[in-house]
Amino acid sequence: IGSGNRVGINAMMNDYQKNISLDYRDPYWNLDGVSLGGKVFYNEFEAKEANIVDYTNESYGASLTWGFPFDELNRFEFGVGYTHNKIGNLSPYLQVEQFLRAQADNIDSSGALNTNDFDFNISWTRNNLNRGYFPTAGNHQRAFYKMTVPGSDVQYFKMQYDVRQYVPLTKKHEFTLLFRGRLGYGNGYGQTDGNDNLFPFYENYYAGGFTSLRGFGSNSVGPKAVYRDTSGSNNGADTATDDSVGGNAVALASVELIVPTPFASEEVQNQIRTSIFFDMASVWDTEFDYRDSGAEYGDRYYYDYSDPTNYRSSYGAALQWMSPMGPLVFSLAKPIKKFDGDDEEFFTFTIGRTF
């Protein structure tokens, strides 16, 4: 109605997730350009269908966000939020059992974990890209920090930095290099009943898929679940599986050469983007100590999950089309370095998002 305010109703359903949310944003909350936004959401998540070790999470919550423009390029945002999680069907693998030691009071009679968490977050964004979509010069950076307040059922923090840098190689920007990177880390803080609070497994980082590591199945890259069998001995025997559990740290890097699209006319060159790329990713768990596990080092699926040098890489080509129904992305990719348990995905097709 001309006010500039935004109201959004979003609903999504796929094999592993059902989500509905309502958000509101007033970009001119006061005369100094401070914005105010709010969101309420409800989400159901089935991890097994997302190539992750099995668990379910029924969550809902609300948040408020204030935005503060610093100048034409830089913007800061501050937010507070509340989230309730009800997590069931937990698999008894070693990594989750370490986390649950401090959560005994939050597990109900059915074995489900119920948590109520209050958090605050702050972010910084710098954007000097030359275009809103299909940029060819400039960079975009974002840093984010989130922390649950003391007294929340799960006490942890999480931070992440993302960067994209476009370097034109010709005057008309027909050829452009794109460098992308991500660093993320999270962990628990404090103790509960004498047990260290660890990073919640449902907040873990993953890699694999078109947004992080093309050529690999979604979420399939990184540490695997280790199970302990005590039926044969008092100490038990540990076995690693191909079930992905993610980690509390991630590093992603990508180099992409954007080239003119073959056989495309000048009229559609600005709507289509073709590129060849090299992706690299590492996901690890800083709290995992393979020396404390009974699994034999070097067995299939098992390696030092705390070592960030256990990276994966791939190469390929991609085509992006800004169609009338939204962005369409096609990519062909082949792994260069992989580990047992990683899923390969040669072809991907995505609608609604670009790189």
ZAMARGU-4260 file (C-alpha; in steps of 0.2 Angstrom, whole numbers, plus 5000, padded with zeros to 4 digits):
<rodrens>
0) 5000/5000/5000 | 5015/5011/4997 | 5022/5011/5015 | 5037/5001/5011 | 5033/4989/5025
5) 5034/4970/5020 | 5023/4956/5026 | 5028/4938/5021 | 5019/4921/5023 | 5030/4907/5018
10) 5026/4889/5018 | 5037/4874/5012 | 5036/4855/5011 | 5048/4842/5005 | 5054/4825/5009
15) 5063/4830/5025 | 5055/4847/5031 | 5038/4855/5033 | 5039/4874/5038 | 5028/4889/5039
20) 5032/4906/5045 | 5025/4924/5046 | 5037/4939/5045 | 5035/4958/5045 | 5048/4971/5042
25) 5047/4990/5043 | 5062/4997/5035 | 5059/5015/5042 | 5055/5012/5060 | 5062/5029/5065
30) 5069/5044/5056 | 5087/5038/5057 | 5084/5023/5045 | 5083/5010/5059 | 5072/4995/5053
35) 5062/4983/5064 | 5057/4966/5059 | 5049/4951/5067 | 5045/4933/5063 | 5036/4918/5070
40) 5038/4900/5063 | 5034/4882/5065 | 5045/4868/5058 | 5045/4849/5057 | 5062/4841/5052
45) 5065/4823/5047 | 5084/4821/5047 | 5085/4804/5039 | 5077/4810/5023 | 5090/4824/5022
50) 5105/4812/5022 | 5108/4814/5041 | 5108/4802/5055 | 5091/4799/5060 | 5081/4811/5072
55) 5066/4821/5071 | 5064/4839/5077 | 5047/4849/5080 | 5051/4867/5083 | 5043/4884/5084
60) 5048/4901/5090 | 5049/4920/5087 | 5062/4933/5084 | 5064/4952/5083 | 5077/4961/5073
65) 5083/4979/5072 | 5094/4985/5057 | 5106/4999/5058 | 5113/5006/5042 | 5131/5013/5045
70) 5134/5020/5027 | 5130/5015/5009 | 5139/4999/5010 | 5139/4993/5028 | 5124/4988/5039
75) 5123/4980/5056 | 5108/4970/5063 | 5104/4965/5081 | 5091/4952/5085 | 5083/4942/5100
80) 5074/4926/5098 | 5066/4911/5107 | 5065/4893/5100 | 5057/4878/5107 | 5064/4861/5101
85) 5056/4844/5103 | 5068/4831/5097 | 5064/4813/5096 | 5069/4796/5088 | 5087/4799/5094
90) 5100/4787/5088 | 5112/4782/5102 | 5128/4786/5093 | 5143/4792/5103 | 5143/4810/5098
95) 5125/4813/5103 | 5128/4804/5119 | 5142/4816/5124 | 5130/4831/5121 | 5115/4822/5131
100) 5125/4820/5147 | 5122/4838/5151 | 5103/4837/5145 | 5097/4823/5157 | 5084/4835/5165
105) 5077/4840/5148 | 5073/4822/5142 | 5055/4817/5145 | 5047/4799/5148 | 5046/4795/5130
110) 5065/4799/5127 | 5062/4815/5118 | 5073/4830/5121 | 5064/4846/5125 | 5073/4863/5125
115) 5068/4881/5127 | 5082/4893/5122 | 5083/4912/5121 | 5096/4920/5111 | 5103/4936/5104
120) 5113/4938/5088 | 5122/4952/5079 | 5127/4953/5060 | 5137/4964/5049 | 5135/4965/5030
125) 5145/4974/5017 | 5139/4975/4999 | 5147/4984/4985 | 5142/4972/4971 | 5139/4981/4954
130) 5122/4971/4951 | 5108/4964/4962 | 5109/4948/4952 | 5123/4940/4941 | 5136/4953/4947
135) 5152/4954/4938 | 5163/4965/4950 | 5164/4970/4969 | 5162/4959/4984 | 5149/4954/4997
140) 5153/4950/5015 | 5143/4945/5030 | 5148/4940/5048 | 5136/4933/5060 | 5137/4929/5079
145) 5123/4920/5089 | 5123/4915/5107 | 5110/4908/5119 | 5108/4918/5135 | 5114/4910/5151
150) 5100/4900/5159 | 5094/4893/5142 | 5092/4874/5141 | 5106/4873/5129 | 5120/4885/5131
155) 5130/4888/5115 | 5137/4900/5103 | 5139/4900/5084 | 5148/4912/5072 | 5150/4912/5053
160) 5159/4923/5040 | 5154/4922/5021 | 5163/4931/5007 | 5161/4933/4988 | 5173/4942/4977
165) 5171/4945/4959 | 5186/4950/4948 | 5182/4955/4930 | 5196/4949/4918 | 5190/4959/4903
170) 5184/4977/4901 | 5166/4971/4896 | 5166/4959/4910 | 5163/4944/4899 | 5176/4934/4909
175) 5175/4935/4927 | 5183/4926/4942 | 5172/4922/4957 | 5180/4918/4974 | 5169/4911/4987
180) 5173/4907/5005 | 5165/4902/5022 | 5171/4899/5039 | 5160/4893/5053 | 5162/4888/5071
185) 5151/4884/5086 | 5153/4877/5103 | 5145/4875/5120 | 5149/4885/5135 | 5148/4882/5154
190) 5143/4866/5163 | 5127/4858/5168 | 5127/4846/5183 | 5146/4844/5181 | 5145/4840/5163
195) 5152/4851/5149 | 5139/4859/5138 | 5143/4854/5120 | 5137/4861/5103 | 5120/4855/5099
200) 5120/4842/5086 | 5104/4849/5077 | 5114/4865/5074 | 5129/4856/5066 | 5137/4862/5050
205) 5136/4850/5035 | 5143/4851/5017 | 5138/4843/5001 | 5125/4850/4988 | 5124/4864/4976
210) 5126/4878/4990 | 5142/4871/4997 | 5151/4857/4988 | 5144/4852/4971 | 5147/4834/4965
215) 5142/4827/4982 | 5125/4823/4989 | 5117/4835/5001 | 5124/4835/5019 | 5134/4819/5015
220) 5151/4826/5018 | 5159/4826/5036 | 5160/4816/5052 | 5150/4800/5053 | 5140/4792/5067
225) 5150/4780/5079 | 5140/4767/5088 | 5146/4757/5103 | 5141/4738/5105 | 5143/4732/5123
230) 5136/4715/5120 | 5152/4706/5117 | 5163/4714/5131 | 5163/4726/5146 | 5172/4740/5136
235) 5162/4738/5121 | 5167/4739/5102 | 5165/4754/5092 | 5159/4754/5074 | 5159/4769/5062
240) 5144/4770/5049 | 5140/4780/5034 | 5127/4791/5043 | 5132/4809/5043 | 5132/4819/5059
245) 5140/4835/5054 | 5152/4845/5064 | 5154/4861/5074 | 5167/4869/5062 | 5167/4871/5043
250) 5178/4879/5030 | 5172/4881/5011 | 5181/4888/4996 | 5177/4889/4978 | 5185/4897/4962
255) 5173/4899/4948 | 5177/4906/4930 | 5162/4915/4923 | 5162/4914/4904 | 5151/4919/4889
260) 5137/4907/4887 | 5139/4898/4870 | 5126/4900/4856 | 5117/4913/4867 | 5112/4930/4859
265) 5117/4946/4866 | 5099/4949/4871 | 5099/4934/4883 | 5117/4935/4889 | 5112/4945/4905
270) 5099/4932/4909 | 5110/4917/4908 | 5127/4913/4916 | 5139/4899/4912 | 5154/4895/4923
275) 5167/4881/4927 | 5172/4879/4945 | 5182/4870/4958 | 5175/4868/4975 | 5183/4862/4991
280) 5176/4859/5009 | 5180/4853/5026 | 5168/4849/5040 | 5175/4843/5057 | 5171/4841/5075
285) 5184/4849/5087 | 5177/4840/5102 | 5179/4822/5094 | 5194/4812/5100 | 5197/4796/5090
290) 5209/4790/5103 | 5194/4788/5115 | 5185/4777/5103 | 5186/4759/5102 | 5185/4759/5083
295) 5200/4754/5074 | 5208/4770/5066 | 5208/4768/5047 | 5193/4757/5046 | 5180/4761/5032
300) 5170/4777/5036 | 5182/4780/5051 | 5196/4793/5052 | 5200/4808/5064 | 5184/4818/5063
305) 5193/4832/5072 | 5206/4835/5059 | 5201/4850/5047 | 5214/4844/5034 | 5202/4830/5029
310) 5194/4840/5015 | 5184/4835/5000 | 5185/4843/4982 | 5176/4843/4966 | 5176/4852/4949
315) 5163/4855/4936 | 5152/4867/4925 | 5136/4876/4929 | 5122/4885/4920 | 5111/4898/4928
320) 5096/4905/4920 | 5085/4920/4927 | 5069/4913/4920 | 5051/4921/4921 | 5047/4908/4935
325) 5063/4912/4945 | 5082/4907/4945 | 5085/4890/4937 | 5102/4882/4941 | 5110/4866/4932
330) 5127/4859/4937 | 5138/4844/4932 | 5151/4840/4944 | 5164/4826/4948 | 5173/4823/4965
335) 5192/4824/4965 | 5194/4819/4983 | 5181/4810/4993 | 5180/4798/5008 | 5170/4782/5010
340) 5152/4786/5015 | 5151/4802/5005 | 5137/4802/4992 | 5141/4807/4974 | 5129/4818/4964
345) 5134/4821/4946 | 5119/4832/4941 | 5109/4844/4951 | 5095/4855/4947 | 5089/4869/4958
350) 5075/4882/4957 | 5073/4898/4966 | 5091/4901/4971 | 5108/4906/4963 | 5126/4904/4969
</rodrens>
